[in-house]
């Protein structure tokens, strides 16, 4: 189960967000930016760490004696003592009352603060995304759909070749709407409700949901399709009441 700490215990709890930031910066320096997804990942990590630092600084200012901010055994949300849950992340030691949170421990019995929990989610999504990309390439290679890269060569145009005077632009094909299946709707509902239950501000990562349900959703589905479908499902639900 998650660790419980009482304010009368002698152990000192270090509520410092700088450890998480330095740990992430080290991880980023060891990672090559292979594609645009890494840019999105680093942007999200920087954003959540900035919010964590802001929350930590604001919490310290609310205490009369800020010099003791790192040494008090009090909830980071309400600044009161009692039975506290300690974040299981090695680089974080934020503590909260269970009643001050919208969630408790995960399935393994470990508790993570909202900031570390979101960081874990996007890190796991990044890993799943890369594994899915590699698996997709393996399938394409197996079917002979991937052409070998052509070497870069300079092209020389003969002087007697006449320039083309007419530019032919291929017409764009209009997308044909694909009906939603019951399994797609159930999968969409399951993941949206899961993220709404774990998110403080109602943030829904549509791209992540699309990747998590890649085995169920039609290949032509996009994050925008999922968002529009969920909005229509909500409207239909209200009309049926």
Backbone torsions as a table, in degrees:
resi	resn	phi	psi	omega
1	UNK	NA	165.1	179.8
2	UNK	-67.4	152.7	-177.1
3	UNK	-69.5	142.0	175.5
4	UNK	-117.9	131.1	179.3
5	UNK	-122.2	145.6	177.5
6	UNK	-114.6	142.5	-176.7
7	UNK	-60.5	-18.9	-180.0
8	UNK	-84.0	-7.4	179.7
9	UNK	-70.7	146.5	-175.5
10	UNK	-73.6	-19.2	-174.9
11	UNK	-66.6	137.1	179.6
12	UNK	-90.7	135.1	179.2
13	UNK	-105.9	126.4	-177.8
14	UNK	-98.3	103.4	-178.9
15	UNK	-88.5	68.7	-175.8
16	UNK	-117.4	125.8	179.1
17	UNK	-84.6	-12.1	-177.3
18	UNK	-65.8	-30.1	179.4
19	UNK	-62.1	-42.1	179.2
20	UNK	-66.1	-38.4	-179.0
21	UNK	-66.6	-46.5	-179.4
22	UNK	-65.1	-36.0	178.0
23	UNK	-64.3	-43.2	-179.9
24	UNK	-68.1	-40.3	179.8
25	UNK	-62.3	-37.4	177.1
26	UNK	-65.2	-42.6	179.4
27	UNK	-62.4	-40.2	-178.2
28	UNK	-68.1	-36.6	179.9
29	UNK	-66.9	-22.1	-179.3
30	UNK	-93.7	-0.8	-175.4
31	UNK	-113.8	132.6	175.9
32	UNK	-85.1	140.9	178.9
33	UNK	-80.8	94.2	-172.8
34	UNK	-80.5	-33.1	-178.0
35	UNK	-154.7	-176.2	-177.7
36	UNK	-64.7	-25.0	179.6
37	UNK	-63.4	-33.6	177.4
38	UNK	-64.8	-36.6	177.5
39	UNK	-61.3	-44.2	179.0
40	UNK	-63.3	-42.1	-178.6
41	UNK	-62.4	-47.9	-178.9
42	UNK	-65.9	-35.0	178.1
43	UNK	-64.3	-44.7	179.3
44	UNK	-65.0	-41.5	-179.9
45	UNK	-64.6	-44.3	178.3
46	UNK	-61.6	-38.9	-178.1
47	UNK	-66.8	-46.1	-177.7
48	UNK	-69.9	-34.0	177.6
49	UNK	-70.0	-35.1	176.7
50	UNK	-65.7	-40.7	178.0
51	UNK	-66.3	-36.3	179.0
52	UNK	-66.5	-42.5	179.0
53	UNK	-65.3	-39.1	179.1
54	UNK	-65.0	-41.6	178.6
55	UNK	-63.3	-42.4	179.9
56	UNK	-63.3	-46.4	-178.8
57	UNK	-64.7	-42.2	179.4
58	UNK	-64.2	-38.0	-179.7
59	UNK	-66.3	-37.7	179.3
60	UNK	-67.5	-36.8	-178.8
61	UNK	-67.9	-23.8	-179.7
62	UNK	-77.6	-8.3	179.0
63	UNK	-96.2	137.4	-176.0
64	UNK	-59.6	-45.8	-179.8
65	UNK	-106.8	95.6	-174.1
66	UNK	-68.1	-19.9	-178.7
67	UNK	-66.7	-21.2	-179.8
68	UNK	-98.7	12.8	-175.3
69	UNK	-61.3	-38.3	-176.3
70	UNK	-82.4	-9.7	-173.1
71	UNK	-111.0	-6.0	-177.5
72	UNK	-81.7	148.4	176.0
73	UNK	-104.5	72.7	-177.3
74	UNK	-133.0	153.6	179.5
75	UNK	-60.2	133.3	-179.0
76	UNK	-73.2	-9.4	-179.5
77	UNK	-96.6	-48.8	-175.1
78	UNK	-110.9	-4.7	178.6
79	UNK	62.6	28.2	177.2
80	UNK	-114.9	158.7	-179.7
81	UNK	-87.2	-169.4	-179.6
82	UNK	123.3	-161.4	177.3
83	UNK	-74.6	121.9	-173.2
84	UNK	-122.0	145.4	173.4
85	UNK	-93.8	129.2	-179.3
86	UNK	-101.4	131.5	179.1
87	UNK	-59.0	133.5	-176.5
88	UNK	-81.2	-7.3	179.5
89	UNK	-68.1	137.1	-177.0
90	UNK	-64.1	-31.1	-176.6
91	UNK	-95.1	9.9	-177.5
92	UNK	-140.8	140.8	176.7
93	UNK	-134.4	34.9	174.1
94	UNK	-63.3	144.6	178.7
95	UNK	-128.5	144.2	-178.5
96	UNK	-143.6	155.8	166.1
97	UNK	-74.2	144.6	176.9
98	UNK	-61.0	-33.3	-178.8
99	UNK	-72.8	-15.4	180.0
100	UNK	-88.4	-1.6	-176.9
101	UNK	-116.1	161.7	176.9
102	UNK	-92.0	-3.5	-178.5
103	UNK	-149.9	169.2	178.8
104	UNK	-123.4	-129.2	-177.1
105	UNK	-77.3	162.0	175.8
106	UNK	-85.4	-171.9	-176.0
107	UNK	-65.8	-21.1	179.6
108	UNK	-88.8	-2.6	-179.7
109	UNK	89.8	4.2	179.2
110	UNK	-94.6	142.2	177.2
111	UNK	-104.7	135.1	175.6
112	UNK	-128.7	137.6	178.8
113	UNK	-63.7	162.4	-177.7
114	UNK	-55.1	-36.0	-178.1
115	UNK	-68.5	-47.9	-179.6
116	UNK	-69.1	-32.4	179.8
117	UNK	-64.7	-43.6	179.2
118	UNK	-68.2	-38.9	177.7
119	UNK	-59.6	-40.5	177.8
120	UNK	-64.4	-41.1	-178.4
121	UNK	-61.8	-46.4	-178.1
122	UNK	-73.5	-28.2	175.5
123	UNK	-68.0	-43.0	177.8
124	UNK	-65.1	-38.7	178.2
125	UNK	-62.4	-40.6	179.8
126	UNK	-62.1	-41.8	179.2
127	UNK	-65.1	-45.7	179.4
128	UNK	-62.1	-39.9	-179.7
129	UNK	-60.9	-44.6	-178.5
130	UNK	-69.8	-38.3	177.8
131	UNK	-64.8	-40.5	178.9
132	UNK	-64.9	-37.8	179.1
133	UNK	-65.3	-42.4	178.5
134	UNK	-65.7	-41.3	179.3
135	UNK	-64.8	-37.9	178.8
136	UNK	-64.6	-39.7	177.8
137	UNK	-66.2	-37.1	178.4
138	UNK	-63.3	-42.1	179.2
139	UNK	-64.7	-43.2	-179.7
140	UNK	-63.9	-41.1	179.0
141	UNK	-65.3	-38.8	179.7
142	UNK	-63.1	-35.8	-180.0
143	UNK	-87.3	1.2	179.1
144	UNK	71.7	30.4	-177.3
145	UNK	-93.7	-10.7	-177.4
146	UNK	-100.5	120.7	179.5
147	UNK	-86.6	144.3	177.5
148	UNK	-64.9	147.8	179.6
149	UNK	-67.8	134.1	179.6
150	UNK	-84.7	139.7	178.4
151	UNK	-66.1	148.2	179.7
152	UNK	-73.9	123.3	178.7
153	UNK	-131.4	149.2	175.5
154	UNK	-78.0	140.5	-179.9
155	UNK	-106.2	131.1	178.0
156	UNK	-113.7	130.3	-179.3
157	UNK	-104.6	128.2	-179.1
158	UNK	-67.8	147.7	-177.8
159	UNK	-66.8	-26.9	-174.6
160	UNK	-85.9	-2.0	178.9
161	UNK	-80.4	127.5	-179.2
162	UNK	-77.9	139.3	178.6
163	UNK	-69.1	148.8	178.3
164	UNK	-77.2	128.6	-176.6
165	UNK	-99.1	-9.8	-177.1
166	UNK	-122.2	124.6	179.9
167	UNK	-99.3	120.2	179.9
168	UNK	-99.1	117.0	179.7
169	UNK	-105.4	117.5	179.9
170	UNK	-64.5	138.7	-179.9
171	UNK	-74.4	143.2	-179.5
172	UNK	-78.5	133.7	178.3
173	UNK	-77.4	135.7	178.2
174	UNK	-77.3	136.5	-179.9
175	UNK	-67.3	133.6	177.4
176	UNK	-93.5	121.4	-179.5
177	UNK	-58.4	133.8	178.5
178	UNK	-107.7	120.7	-179.1
179	UNK	-58.3	144.5	178.9
180	UNK	-82.6	137.6	176.6
181	UNK	-89.7	163.0	179.1
182	UNK	-62.5	-39.0	-179.6
183	UNK	-66.6	-34.8	176.9
184	UNK	-65.3	-45.1	-180.0
185	UNK	-63.3	-41.8	179.7
186	UNK	-65.1	-40.9	179.0
187	UNK	-65.7	-43.1	178.3
188	UNK	-61.1	-46.2	-179.5
189	UNK	-62.6	-41.8	-178.3
190	UNK	-60.4	-48.7	-176.1
191	UNK	-73.9	-36.6	178.4
192	UNK	-63.3	-45.8	179.7
193	UNK	-65.3	-33.1	178.2
194	UNK	-65.1	-47.0	-178.4
195	UNK	-72.2	-33.4	176.5
196	UNK	-65.1	-34.4	179.1
197	UNK	-73.0	-25.4	-177.4
198	UNK	-100.3	-10.9	-176.8
199	UNK	-98.3	136.9	179.7
200	UNK	-77.3	-38.2	-175.1
201	UNK	-102.9	12.9	178.9
202	UNK	75.3	22.3	-179.5
203	UNK	-73.8	132.2	179.4
204	UNK	-121.2	112.1	179.8
205	UNK	-80.3	89.0	-174.7
206	UNK	-61.9	-39.5	180.0
207	UNK	-64.1	-39.6	179.2
208	UNK	-65.1	-40.8	178.9
209	UNK	-63.5	-38.7	178.5
210	UNK	-61.8	-40.4	179.6
211	UNK	-71.4	-39.3	-179.5
212	UNK	-66.8	-29.3	179.4
213	UNK	-105.7	27.9	-175.1
214	UNK	-60.5	-27.8	-179.2
215	UNK	-79.2	-11.5	-177.3
216	UNK	-109.8	-45.0	-176.5
217	UNK	-68.8	147.6	174.7
218	UNK	-61.7	148.0	-176.7
219	UNK	-61.2	-26.8	-177.5
220	UNK	-81.5	-6.2	-178.7
221	UNK	-66.6	144.5	176.5
222	UNK	-123.9	164.2	176.4
223	UNK	-55.6	-35.4	178.7
224	UNK	-66.4	-37.6	177.5
225	UNK	-60.5	-42.8	180.0
226	UNK	-63.8	-42.0	-179.6
227	UNK	-64.4	-45.2	179.6
228	UNK	-64.9	-40.8	-179.9
229	UNK	-63.5	-42.2	179.5
230	UNK	-63.7	-39.1	177.8
231	UNK	-63.5	-41.2	178.4
232	UNK	-67.3	-36.7	177.7
233	UNK	-64.7	-37.7	178.3
234	UNK	-66.1	-41.6	179.0
235	UNK	-63.9	-43.3	179.8
236	UNK	-63.8	-36.2	179.6
237	UNK	-66.3	-39.1	179.5
238	UNK	-69.2	-36.6	-178.7
239	UNK	-69.1	-29.2	-177.1
240	UNK	-80.1	-12.5	-179.4
241	UNK	-75.9	NA	NA
